[in-house]
């Protein structure tokens, strides 16, 4: 085969995805839209603030289990929203999708 005519096959999603914003339309991504950077950054900041508030309340009121569980939930949300920021950078990122979906699954239970 002639290497000048060979094209990289378009794989929109998965661990071997070849799509980028330059190559594929956004409709080929798993969400079919680009997550909002402003909204996700806002939620990251809010959950970090709430995590510190629950840490302070847990230390003050000695509600260790409740405070610990709430802080773990906030940390999970921070990781999930951080993964959505990665998806804003590259909506075709398989690792970003897996990270955000695995961090939000406990919220759906």
Secondary structure, 3 states (H helix, E strand, C coil): CCCCCCCCCCCCCCCCCCCCCCCCCHHHCCCCCCCCHHHHHHHHHHHHHHHHHHHHHHHHHCCHHHHHHHHHHHHHHHHHHHHHHHHHHCCCCHHHHHHHHHHHHHHHC
